[in-house]
Amino acid sequence: MSGTERIFLGIFVINAITAVCYYVWNAWFPGRHRERRMEYLFKAVVMLLCPVVGPAFFLCGQLFYCLFFRQDVDLEDVIFSKERVRTHLRADEEREGNLAPIEEALAISDKDSLRTLVMNVVRGDVKNSLASIALALNSEDTETAHYAAAVLGDALNEFRKKAQELLIAMRRGEENAAEYAQLLIEYMNGVLVQGVLHEQEQRTYVDWMEEACTLLYEKGSVKARYIEWLCGLLLGEKEFERMRRWCQRSRELYPDELSTYTCFLKLYFTTGRRQEFFEELNRLKSSEVVIDRETLELIRTFR
């Protein structure tokens, strides 16, 4: 046997001993990772079939892990609970920062910003964004206008269908009529305040809303915010006498609500009744009603 063969045989024997010791130490020695026996067996076979290279590869990998990746685990913020946790994703600042309001996008004919904005609006709840989508109907970009018209049409058709169903249920209902009336008012108000319907159709739905409020008023369950919503819609339709009647009903039922005062103030201001306006304003200032920021600015303006 030559000297080269002896050296090769010696390396092979040492490599085999190393592979066996590695497997026995990790897989069978007490206190080690016995559940990972197959993993250590695979590594031992690689080390056995690849003398020098196999052990060197695993040794370098372990050294690299220890030097750069191994660190103590901080469990301070870890919650060991099976309860679901709601995660809040960060806003996409880069995408949202490049968007412009629809009014500005229309003014500068920025087709890219307008299309992107319309797409992002439609991805959410379009019911509260119908007024913004309606602005895009006047865009010179035919693609944007066509898409906005399709989305707006679908949303309004769904609104008409749902409102009709609630109205029929309210009129047919006996014990549940009040519940359907509340559902009808709350459902319609979000769309009607945006003014996206045609004038005659808007007037019809306002009449439906007044009918629902009348039903609740007769049952003694009409809420102050329902009257406030209805007064705002009647003001937009210039139905001042009907609005005045509901303002009086609001004062009758909710004399200490801020909405009662603001409804009267809006009515008197719009109709140009200066004396009644300031009398109502002084009545509000002398009351103990908590005033919001908008009403406070009104008082500062006309004091």
N, C-alpha and C positions, 0 to 999 in steps of 0.2 A: 504493500500500500504506500503510495507516494505521500509526500508531505502536504500537497494541495488537497488530496483526498482526506487526509487526517484533519486538516483545518475545517473542511466543509462538514465532515462528520461531527466534529466537535461543536460547530455552530448549530447544526441541526439538533444535536442532543440538548444543548443549552436552551435553544428556542422551544423545543418540545417540553422541557421541564418548566420553562417560564409560562407556557400556555396552560399546562396542567395546573401549576400552582395558582395561576390567575383565576382559573375556573373554580378550583376547590376553595380558595380563599373567599371569593365573592358569593358563591352559590351554596356552599355547604358549611362554612365556618359559622359557629353560633353568633347571633347578633347581626349578621350581614343580611343582604337583600335576597332572601331565598325565593321570593315571589318572582324574581327576574332571572331565573335559572336559564331559560331559553335564550335570553339576550346574552348572557355571559358565555353560554355554550357556543353561540354563533361567533362571538368575538374570539374565543379560544381556537375555534377551527380556522378562522382567518389567520390568526397568529401562527398556527401550526403549518398551514399551507404556504404562508408567505414569510419565511424566516427573515428576521431583521426588519424588513419593511413593515410587516403587520404590527409588531410591538411598537416600532417607532411611530407609526401613524396614530395609534391609540394614545401613546404617551404624549405626543405633541398636541393632540386634541384636548387631553385632560389639562395639560399645562396652559393652553390657550384659554380654556374655560375658567380656570382658577385665577388667571391674571387679569382678565378683562370683563368677565360676566358674573362671577360669583360675588354675591353681596348678601348682607343680612336682610331678611324680609321684614318690612314694617307692617305689622298687623294692627296698628292703632286705629286705622279707618275702616278695617274690614268688619262687616256685620254678618255674623253667623246666624242668619235668619232665613226662613223659607218664605217670608212675606215678600210680595212683589214690591219692587221699588220703581217708581216712575222716574225715568231719566229725562233730563232736559238737554236737548241738543243745542249746541251753539248756532247762532244765526250765521248764514252764509254771507259774511260781510262783503266779500268781493262781488258776489252776484247782486245782492240787494243795493250795494253802494253805487252800482252802475245804472240803476233804474231811475227813471224820472217819472213824476206824476203825469197822469194822462193829459191834463191840461197843458203842461209844458211840452210833452212829446208831440201833441197836436200842433202847438204853436210853432215849433221849429221843424216840423215834418220829419222827425227822427223815427224812421220806420223800424229800425232795429230795437230801439228802446220801447216803442209803442207795442210792437208784437210781443216782445219779452214780457212786458208788464201785463198785457192782456192774458197771456198764457199763465202767468203766475197768479193772477187774480182768479182765473177760472178754476185753477187747481184747488182752491179753497172753497168756502161756502159762498156761492155767488149771490145768495139771497140778499146779503147785506152790501153787495157791491154793484147792484144793478145800475145805480146812477152813474158810476164810473164807467161801466161797460157801455152805457148808452151814449156817453161822450164819444166813444170810438166810432159810432155810426157815422159821424161827420168827417171821418178821416179821409184824406185823399188817397191813402193806401187801400186799394180795393180789397186786398186779402184780409187786412185787419177789419175793415168795415163788414165784410161778409161773415167773418168768424164771429164778430161781436153780435151781429144780427141773429145768427143761428143760436148762439148761447142765450141771448136775451129772450128770443122767442120761446125757446124750450123752458126757460125759467118762468116766464109769465104764463105759459100754458099750464104748467104744473101749479102755479099759484091760483089761477082761475078754477082749475079742477078741484083743488083742495078747499078753497074758499066756498065753492058751490056745495060741496059735500057737507061742510060744517054748517052752512046756512040751513040746508034742508034738515039736517039732524037737529038743529036748534028749533026750527019751526015745528017739527014733528014730535020732538021730545016733550015730555011732561015733567017728570021728576028730574031728568038730567038736562033740561033745557038751559039752566043757568051755567052748567059746566061747559056745554057746547058754546054758549055765548062768550064765555071767557076765552075759550080756545080760539074762537073766531076773531075776537078783538086782538089778542096777542099775535095771532098769525098774520092778520092783515096789516097791522100797524107798521111792521118792519118794511113792507113793500110800499105802502101808500105814502109814507113820509118821504120817500125818495123821488116821487113825482115822475115815474117812468111810464105811466099809463096815459092813454089819450084822455082828453078833458072829459068827455061824456062818460067814459068807462070809470075814470077816477071818481066822478060824482056818484055813480051807481054804488061803488064799493063804500064810499063814505056814508051813503044812506044805509047800507047794510050794517055798517059799524054803529051808526046811531040807533038802528033797530035793536042791535044786541045790547047796547048800553041802556036803552029804554027798558028792555026786559029785566036787566039786572037792577035798574033803579026801582022798578015796580016791586021787585022781590027784596029790595033793601040790601043788595049785595054788590052794588057797583062800587068799584075802587076809585080812589082819587086820581090815580095815574091814568085810568081809563078815560075819565072825564077830561083830563089834561090832553091826552092824545086826540080825543075827538074834537076838542076846542081848537087845537092846532090845525087839524084837517079842515074844519069848518071855516077857519080864518083864511086858509088858502083858497077855499072855494068862494070866499066873500059872502058867506051865509052868516051875516052879523047878528040877525035876530035869533036864529037858532043857536048860535054860539052864546049869545047873552042868556038865553034860557038855561043852557047847561052851566054857565058861570054861576047863575043864581042857585042852581041845584047843588053845585059844588060848595057854595057858601052855606047852604042849608045843611049839608051832610058833613062837610069838613071845613069848618070856619077857621081852624088853626093850622091848616095846611098851606105851605108856601105856594103850591100850584094854584090854589084858589085866587090868591092875589095876583100872580103872574098872568093868569088867564084874563082877569079883568084889565090889567095894565096893557096887555097886548091888544085887547079889544078897543079900549079907549084911545090908545095911541094910533092904531090903524084907522079908526073912524074919525080922528081929529077932534075928539072930545077932550079938550085941554083941561077944563075945570075938573071933570070927573077923574081924569088921569092923575092929577096932583092930589086930589082928595084920597084916591086909593093908595097912592105912594106914601102919603103922610100916615094913612091908617097902617100900612105895612111897617113903617119906621117906628111907630109907637107900639107895635105889637111885640110879643115875645117869640115870634116865629124865627127859627134858625134860617139865615139867609145864605144862599150859595154864592159862588163867585160871580156868576153871570148877573144875578139880581143886584149884587153889591155894586158892580160896575154901572148898572142902570141907575141906582140911587145916587152914585157919585156924579153921574152925568147931569141929572136933572135936579140936584139939590139946590 
